[in-house]
């Protein structure tokens, strides 16, 4: 099974000469996008090297404002082992070829130097005066044959609640993630309100970027922990589908909390990290999972946002974990009965895309 991911590396430590050549390349690329997407026309009317003309004519399609597409044969990546920059990239520009140092996460450097990945077509992105190389790498992984389920419930009080279940319906390892996300959102909402009263629009924009970075970092940590546990337990990941939650949210304050929670982002992070490890991801409907008792199956009630109580059997449990258990048990019943929809694709050499199944009550 062939999987891919994108590594973002910054071209840094650029001299004025190199920066000028890269800016000329970007300006020429932008001008070329307004022309007819024909290779001969692009070669005659622009100063772009043939690599870029070929990419713009054959790979960019009808996209406007596309980033600079770099064919895998048009650039060179070298591992120098240098302390200043371990990797250097050779980029072709209208003024000649230049070597630029790259800055990236250490884990990405180790991945590139491992020899287990193949570099594919990539992109050169110019943003806020900085240049980034978005490297697309591919590798072949062995698809997982799961023996259990890791159910994940996405909520408001906690970003995610997970619980591991086996085919014998044994429930283990309940975990709650992301309680601090709600506090971060509240803090910055309060801060924006105060700054807005003072008309400090630039400061509001700056703290917005800080807030996004903090939430993004939290989502990466949570998704990494969930995928690591699924890999360790050899489990399929089942995520509750929150489609329609924003329409169901009632009350101004609760709607603001729901709209600010990065559930979709967290779900996508889990998907692509799991795919890189060969772990299948399934999206399951959440209908009535938060109101159903996982012990007796009767309808209970949420005494508070984070507390569930069943009047039939007297169960008192964390509401998010109760929802996660119900999601996992529904999938287990579906799996044992029908053989796991979406997991049969793992038999062959195809990738396990995230699958959506309607596990409704």
C-alpha positions as CSV (number, residue, x, y, z in Angstrom):
1,X,0.0,0.0,0.0
2,X,1.4,3.4,-1.1
3,X,0.8,6.3,1.2
4,X,2.0,9.9,1.0
5,X,2.4,13.0,3.2
6,X,3.6,16.5,2.9
7,X,6.7,17.9,4.7
8,X,6.9,21.7,5.0
9,X,10.5,23.1,5.0
10,X,11.5,26.7,5.0
11,X,14.2,28.1,2.7
12,X,16.1,30.3,5.2
13,X,19.4,32.1,5.5
14,X,18.9,33.5,2.0
15,X,21.2,36.1,0.7
16,X,19.8,39.2,-1.1
17,X,20.9,37.7,-4.4
18,X,19.1,34.4,-3.8
19,X,16.0,36.0,-2.5
20,X,15.9,38.3,-5.6
21,X,16.1,35.2,-7.9
22,X,13.3,33.5,-6.0
23,X,11.1,36.6,-6.1
24,X,11.7,36.8,-9.9
25,X,10.7,33.2,-10.2
26,X,7.5,33.9,-8.3
27,X,6.7,37.0,-10.4
28,X,7.3,35.1,-13.6
29,X,5.1,32.2,-12.5
30,X,2.3,34.6,-11.6
31,X,2.5,36.3,-14.9
32,X,2.6,32.9,-16.7
33,X,-0.7,31.9,-15.1
34,X,-2.5,34.7,-16.9
35,X,-1.3,33.3,-20.3
36,X,-2.7,30.5,-22.3
37,X,-1.8,27.1,-20.7
38,X,0.1,25.9,-23.7
39,X,3.7,24.7,-23.3
40,X,5.0,26.4,-26.5
41,X,3.3,29.7,-25.6
42,X,4.7,29.6,-22.1
43,X,8.2,28.9,-23.4
44,X,8.0,31.7,-25.9
45,X,6.5,34.4,-23.7
46,X,8.0,33.8,-20.3
47,X,11.5,33.3,-18.9
48,X,10.5,30.2,-16.9
49,X,12.7,27.1,-17.2
50,X,11.1,24.3,-19.1
51,X,10.3,22.4,-15.9
52,X,7.8,25.0,-14.8
53,X,6.3,25.5,-18.2
54,X,5.7,21.8,-18.4
55,X,4.2,21.7,-14.9
56,X,1.9,24.7,-15.6
57,X,0.7,23.4,-18.9
58,X,0.1,19.7,-17.9
59,X,-0.3,19.5,-14.1
60,X,-1.8,22.8,-12.9
61,X,-4.9,22.4,-14.9
62,X,-7.3,25.3,-14.7
63,X,-6.2,26.4,-11.2
64,X,-5.6,30.1,-10.7
65,X,-3.1,31.3,-8.2
66,X,-1.6,27.9,-8.0
67,X,1.7,27.6,-6.0
68,X,4.9,27.0,-8.0
69,X,4.8,23.3,-9.0
70,X,8.2,21.6,-9.0
71,X,8.6,18.3,-10.9
72,X,10.5,15.7,-8.9
73,X,13.2,15.7,-11.6
74,X,13.7,19.4,-11.6
75,X,15.2,19.9,-8.1
76,X,17.8,18.2,-6.1
77,X,17.8,17.5,-2.3
78,X,21.1,16.9,-0.6
79,X,21.8,15.6,2.9
80,X,25.0,17.5,3.9
81,X,25.0,16.7,7.7
82,X,25.8,20.3,8.2
83,X,24.9,21.8,11.6
84,X,23.7,25.0,10.0
85,X,21.3,23.1,7.8
86,X,21.3,19.4,7.3
87,X,19.4,19.5,3.9
88,X,20.0,21.8,1.0
89,X,17.8,22.1,-2.1
90,X,18.8,23.1,-5.6
91,X,16.1,25.3,-7.2
92,X,16.1,26.4,-10.9
93,X,15.2,30.1,-11.4
94,X,15.1,32.3,-14.5
95,X,18.5,33.7,-13.4
96,X,20.1,30.3,-12.9
97,X,20.2,27.4,-10.4
98,X,20.7,28.2,-6.7
99,X,21.3,26.1,-3.6
100,X,19.2,27.0,-0.5
101,X,19.4,25.7,3.1
102,X,16.2,24.1,4.5
103,X,14.8,24.3,8.0
104,X,12.3,21.6,9.1
105,X,11.3,19.5,12.1
106,X,14.0,17.0,13.2
107,X,11.6,14.1,12.8
108,X,11.2,15.1,9.1
109,X,14.9,15.3,8.7
110,X,15.2,11.7,10.0
111,X,12.4,10.6,7.7
112,X,14.1,12.0,4.6
113,X,17.5,10.6,5.6
114,X,16.1,7.1,6.4
115,X,15.9,6.1,2.7
116,X,12.4,4.7,3.3
117,X,10.6,7.4,1.4
118,X,10.5,8.5,-2.2
119,X,10.3,12.2,-3.0
120,X,7.5,13.1,-5.5
121,X,6.3,16.3,-7.2
122,X,6.4,19.2,-4.7
123,X,5.5,22.9,-4.4
124,X,7.3,26.1,-3.8
125,X,5.1,28.5,-1.7
126,X,5.7,32.2,-1.2
127,X,3.9,33.5,1.9
128,X,4.4,36.7,3.9
129,X,7.9,37.3,2.4
130,X,9.1,33.8,3.2
131,X,9.6,30.8,0.9
132,X,8.5,27.3,1.8
133,X,9.1,24.0,0.1
134,X,6.2,21.6,0.4
135,X,7.9,18.2,-0.1
136,X,5.5,15.4,-1.0
137,X,7.0,12.0,0.1
138,X,5.6,8.5,-0.5
139,X,6.4,5.2,1.1
140,X,5.0,1.7,1.0
141,X,3.4,0.4,4.2
142,X,1.9,-2.9,5.2
143,X,-1.8,-2.6,5.8
144,X,-3.0,-3.4,9.3
145,X,-5.3,-6.3,10.0
146,X,-7.0,-4.9,13.1
147,X,-8.0,-7.0,16.1
148,X,-9.8,-4.3,18.1
149,X,-11.4,-0.9,18.1
150,X,-10.3,2.4,19.4
151,X,-13.5,4.5,19.6
152,X,-13.1,8.3,19.7
153,X,-15.9,10.7,20.7
154,X,-15.4,14.4,19.8
155,X,-17.1,16.8,22.3
156,X,-17.3,20.3,23.7
157,X,-16.0,19.8,27.2
158,X,-13.1,17.6,26.0
159,X,-11.9,17.7,22.4
160,X,-11.7,13.9,22.3
161,X,-12.5,10.9,24.5
162,X,-11.1,7.5,23.5
163,X,-11.7,4.0,24.7
164,X,-10.3,0.7,23.5
165,X,-12.6,-2.3,22.9
166,X,-11.9,-5.8,21.7
167,X,-14.2,-8.2,19.9
168,X,-15.1,-9.7,23.2
169,X,-16.4,-6.3,24.2
170,X,-13.8,-5.7,26.9
171,X,-13.5,-2.0,27.6
172,X,-10.0,-0.7,28.5
173,X,-7.9,2.4,28.6
174,X,-10.4,5.3,28.7
175,X,-8.7,8.6,28.0
176,X,-9.8,12.2,27.9
177,X,-7.9,14.8,25.7
178,X,-8.0,18.5,25.1
179,X,-9.7,20.0,28.2
180,X,-7.5,23.1,27.9
181,X,-8.9,23.9,24.3
182,X,-12.0,25.4,25.8
183,X,-10.0,27.6,28.2
184,X,-7.8,28.8,25.3
185,X,-10.8,29.7,23.2
186,X,-12.5,31.5,26.1
187,X,-9.4,33.5,27.0
188,X,-8.8,34.7,23.4
189,X,-12.5,35.5,23.0
190,X,-12.4,37.7,26.1
191,X,-9.1,39.3,24.9
192,X,-10.6,40.1,21.5
193,X,-13.6,41.7,23.1
194,X,-11.4,44.0,25.3
195,X,-9.1,44.9,22.4
196,X,-12.0,45.6,20.1
197,X,-13.4,48.1,22.6
198,X,-10.0,49.9,22.3
199,X,-10.0,49.6,18.4
200,X,-6.6,47.7,18.5
201,X,-7.3,45.8,15.2
202,X,-3.6,44.9,14.5
203,X,-3.2,43.3,18.0
204,X,-6.4,41.3,17.5
205,X,-5.0,39.9,14.2
206,X,-1.7,39.0,15.9
207,X,-3.3,37.2,18.9
208,X,-5.6,35.4,16.4
209,X,-2.5,33.8,14.8
210,X,-1.2,32.9,18.3
211,X,-4.5,31.2,19.2
212,X,-4.5,29.2,16.0
213,X,-1.0,28.0,16.6
214,X,-1.8,26.9,20.1
215,X,-4.9,25.0,19.1
216,X,-3.2,23.5,16.1
217,X,-0.3,22.3,18.3
218,X,-2.9,20.7,20.7
219,X,-4.7,18.9,17.8
220,X,-1.4,17.5,16.6
221,X,-0.5,16.2,20.1
222,X,-3.9,14.6,20.6
223,X,-4.0,13.0,17.1
224,X,-0.5,11.7,17.6
225,X,-1.4,10.1,20.9
226,X,-4.6,8.5,19.5
227,X,-2.8,7.0,16.4
228,X,0.1,5.8,18.6
229,X,-2.4,3.9,20.8
230,X,-4.2,2.4,17.9
231,X,-1.0,1.2,16.4
232,X,0.1,-0.3,19.7
233,X,-3.2,-2.1,20.2
234,X,-3.6,-3.1,16.5
235,X,-7.0,-1.4,16.4
236,X,-9.2,0.4,13.8
237,X,-10.0,4.0,14.8
238,X,-13.7,4.8,14.9
239,X,-14.5,8.5,15.1
240,X,-18.0,9.9,15.9
241,X,-19.4,12.0,13.1
242,X,-20.5,15.4,14.3
243,X,-22.3,16.4,11.2
244,X,-25.1,18.8,12.1
245,X,-23.9,19.6,15.6
246,X,-23.7,23.3,14.9
247,X,-27.3,23.4,13.8
248,X,-28.4,21.5,16.9
249,X,-26.5,23.8,19.3
250,X,-28.8,26.0,21.3
251,X,-28.0,29.2,23.2
252,X,-25.6,32.0,22.2
253,X,-22.8,30.9,24.6
254,X,-23.0,27.2,23.7
255,X,-23.1,28.0,19.9
256,X,-20.0,30.1,20.3
257,X,-18.2,27.2,22.1
258,X,-19.3,24.6,19.5
259,X,-18.3,26.9,16.5
260,X,-14.9,27.5,18.0
261,X,-14.0,23.9,18.6
262,X,-11.6,22.4,15.9
263,X,-13.4,19.1,15.6
264,X,-13.0,18.9,11.8
265,X,-9.3,19.8,12.0
266,X,-8.6,17.1,14.7
267,X,-10.5,14.5,12.7
268,X,-8.4,15.2,9.6
269,X,-5.2,15.1,11.6
270,X,-6.1,11.7,12.9
271,X,-7.0,10.5,9.4
272,X,-3.8,11.4,7.7
273,X,-1.5,10.2,10.6
274,X,-3.4,6.9,10.7
275,X,-3.2,6.5,6.9
276,X,0.6,7.0,7.1
277,X,0.8,4.0,9.5
278,X,-1.7,1.8,7.5
279,X,-4.4,2.1,10.1
280,X,-8.0,2.3,8.8
281,X,-10.3,5.1,10.1
282,X,-14.1,4.8,10.1
283,X,-16.6,7.6,10.7
284,X,-19.7,6.5,12.6
285,X,-23.0,8.3,13.3
286,X,-23.4,9.6,16.8
287,X,-27.2,9.5,17.0
288,X,-28.2,8.9,20.6
289,X,-24.8,7.8,21.7
290,X,-24.6,10.5,24.4
291,X,-28.1,9.7,25.8
292,X,-27.8,5.9,25.8
293,X,-26.4,3.9,28.7
294,X,-23.6,1.6,27.5
295,X,-24.3,-0.9,30.3
296,X,-28.0,-1.6,29.9
297,X,-28.8,0.2,26.6
298,X,-31.6,2.3,28.0
299,X,-32.0,6.0,27.6
300,X,-30.4,8.1,30.4
301,X,-29.7,11.8,30.7
302,X,-26.7,14.1,31.1
303,X,-27.0,15.6,34.5
304,X,-24.4,18.2,33.4
305,X,-22.2,18.8,30.3
306,X,-19.7,16.1,31.4
307,X,-21.8,13.7,33.5
308,X,-24.2,11.0,32.5
309,X,-26.6,9.1,34.7
310,X,-28.8,6.2,33.8
311,X,-32.1,6.0,35.8
312,X,-32.6,2.3,34.9
313,X,-29.4,0.7,36.1
314,X,-28.0,3.6,38.2
315,X,-24.8,3.9,36.1
316,X,-23.0,7.2,36.7
317,X,-20.3,7.8,34.2
318,X,-18.4,10.5,32.2
319,X,-20.6,11.6,29.4
320,X,-17.9,11.7,26.7
321,X,-16.5,8.3,27.6
322,X,-20.0,6.9,27.6
323,X,-20.5,8.2,24.1
324,X,-17.2,6.8,23.0
325,X,-18.1,3.3,24.4
326,X,-21.4,3.4,22.5
327,X,-19.7,4.3,19.3
328,X,-17.2,1.5,19.7
329,X,-19.8,-1.1,20.6
330,X,-22.0,-0.2,17.7
331,X,-19.1,-0.6,15.4
332,X,-18.2,-3.9,17.0
333,X,-21.7,-5.3,16.5
334,X,-21.5,-4.1,12.8
335,X,-18.0,-5.7,12.4
336,X,-19.0,-9.0,13.9
337,X,-22.2,-9.2,11.9
338,X,-21.0,-7.9,8.5
339,X,-17.3,-8.2,8.5
340,X,-16.3,-4.6,8.9
341,X,-17.4,-2.4,6.0
342,X,-14.4,-0.6,4.5
343,X,-11.8,-3.0,6.0
344,X,-12.0,-5.6,3.3
345,X,-10.0,-3.3,1.1
346,X,-7.0,-4.1,3.2
347,X,-6.8,-7.5,1.6
348,X,-5.2,-6.1,-1.5
349,X,-2.6,-3.4,-2.3
350,X,-5.0,-0.5,-2.0
351,X,-4.9,2.2,0.6
352,X,-7.4,2.2,3.5
353,X,-9.3,5.5,3.0
354,X,-11.4,6.8,5.8
355,X,-14.8,5.1,5.5
356,X,-18.2,6.5,6.5
357,X,-20.8,4.1,7.8
358,X,-24.2,4.9,9.2
359,X,-24.2,3.3,12.6
360,X,-27.5,4.7,13.8
361,X,-29.5,3.8,16.8
